[in-house]
Amino acid sequence: MEVVAAPQGEAPVAKDPAGLSPGQLMWRRFKRDRTGVVSAVIIVFFFAVALLAPLIAKVYGKDPYTLYGQENVGLLDEFSIPTGTFGGVSGEYWFGLEPELGRDVFTQLLYGMRTSIYTALAATIVMVAVGVLIGLVGGYYGGKVDFWLGRFTDFLLGFPSQLFFIASMPVVVAAFVSPEEETPTALRAAAIIVVLSFLGWMGLSRLIRAATLSLREREFVEAAKIAGASPWRIIRKELLPNLVTPILVQATLMLPSTILSVAFLSFVGVGFVEPTPDWGRMFATGAGIYEQDPAYMFFPGVAMVVFVVAFNLLGDSVRDAFDPKSGR
């Protein structure tokens, strides 16, 4: 309680502190967490770089599609490996050149981050929406609705996710485009989002269901029922606002794993393909030439590790800010 100085001769007056909302308390705790703040800055930087990739590439003066090594004699040796230091790093080519084709690695990485991050972001949004909806409906209604939704969730959890991703991607793409035709990048991105979303929502759904089961017996929910509120209004106005914490924390932990899944699909050849720049495709290229040019994997690898670690640390910090009793 704050004590306010009173005029001379009068007793000090006690002033009640201004009330803070849960969001303000969370923000105050988060700002004191240096790890969380640094991680958030790194994440914002990556998203900004991915969003501004075309502008950065224009200022830089290169693009991710031109075969610079083949157009300029001396940039690649007779084995199509970049000449010069550390994979051809120079003032003109900041991160060097791609072996064999001779494309600029810096712009490849910029556009690869853009492709992977925003595809994974879209897939994560779909997964969160589906998981929250099914968890809320099952937890609130209970009975047969909860039983059948639970059995459906258990059934999907039995799928081997990575094998399913690899096997289903060609099927989903072939449903819209003939194998003889080139698949548009937008359609391939949509197929990746659909495939990843299909098996990515179950963990969040179970978490939301468990939280909803405990909340539906609380007094404010009973009061809303007595007041004649519809089930949809109770879910939307009473339950959902009280589930923001687990949803936000889980979403921050789901996104980096989804980015790894997007990269995995491109790495095994069923995700994004040439000439679309992508993190996973860069790793696939690097895996084939790491003995001849180990420097090519350095920049994409460091960027991926920094991004994923920062996002995981951010998820821990957000969780601790919402629930300081959880600890680390």
Helices and strands as residue ranges (DSSP letters): E 2-4, E 13-15, H 22-31, H 34-51, H 53-60, H 68-71, H 105-141, H 143-157, H 161-174, H 185-198, H 202-215, H 219-226, H 231-233, I 234-239, G 240-243, H 244-267, H 279-289, G 294-297, H 298-322
